Amino acid sequence: MFHYPAPVTPVIPAVHTGTTVVIGDVEFAVLELLGHDALTGLELLTSIEYLQRQLGPQFRFKRGDLFPILCAMVDAGLILKRVCRLPGGIERAKYHLTHQGKLALESA
């Protein structure tokens, strides 16, 4: 079960790019969800939209924001994107939490 913490905005240094990533509500939700299991972008989108309905207006999220956020988190080394081939040749990307992502989740 997802437990929404008190508002916090930690800044996590990105090991791979030398930049920083601000961990906001959506980023924290991605880390929390991936802390349980690897998920596709669609599974993350569906889960975050469900969370948004449960929390109401205090949780701000637009569908179009998810994939740029995922790309920034991959670049920062917080999550890993792996493409897997399903039966029938369909490819799906699954996102996994990295060790750095686990540390960011624990510190948030």
SVG drawing of the C-alpha trace seen along z (x, -y; Angstrom):
<svg xmlns="http://www.w3.org/2000/svg" viewBox="-10 -21 39 36">
<polyline fill="none" stroke="black" stroke-width="0.4" points="0.0,0.0 1.3,-3.4 1.7,-5.8 1.9,-9.4 4.5,-11.2 4.5,-14.8 5.6,-17.2 9.3,-17.0 11.5,-18.0 15.0,-16.5 17.5,-17.2 19.4,-14.1 22.7,-14.5 22.7,-12.6 25.8,-10.3 25.7,-9.8 25.2,-13.3 26.6,-15.6 23.2,-17.3 20.6,-17.1 17.0,-15.8 14.4,-17.4 12.3,-14.6 8.7,-16.0 5.4,-14.2 5.4,-12.4 9.1,-11.4 8.5,-10.1 5.5,-8.1 7.6,-6.5 10.3,-5.5 7.7,-4.1 5.9,-2.1 9.1,-0.8 10.3,0.2 7.7,2.9 8.1,4.2 9.4,3.3 6.6,1.7 5.9,0.5 5.2,-3.2 1.5,-2.4 1.4,-0.6 3.1,-3.6 0.7,-6.0 -2.3,-4.0 -1.1,-3.7 -0.2,-7.4 -3.6,-8.4 -5.3,-6.2 -3.2,-7.8 -4.1,-11.2 -7.8,-10.4 -7.3,-9.2 -5.4,-12.2 -7.3,-14.9 -5.9,-18.3 -3.0,-18.2 -1.3,-15.8 -0.6,-17.5 0.0,-15.3 -0.5,-15.7 -0.3,-12.6 2.2,-14.3 4.7,-14.9 5.4,-11.2 7.7,-10.2 9.9,-13.3 10.2,-12.6 11.0,-9.0 13.7,-10.0 15.2,-12.5 15.2,-9.8 16.9,-7.3 19.6,-10.0 20.1,-10.6 20.6,-6.9 17.6,-6.6 15.8,-4.1 16.7,-1.8 14.8,-1.2 14.9,2.3 13.2,3.2 11.8,6.8 10.2,8.6 6.8,10.2 5.3,13.0 4.4,11.8 7.4,9.5 5.9,6.7 8.5,4.7 7.7,3.1 10.0,1.0 10.0,1.9 11.4,-0.5 13.4,0.8 14.6,-0.9 18.4,-1.2 20.5,-1.2 20.7,-5.0 16.9,-5.1 16.5,-3.0 18.8,-5.4 16.8,-8.4 13.5,-6.6 14.9,-5.9 16.1,-9.5 12.8,-11.1"/>
</svg>
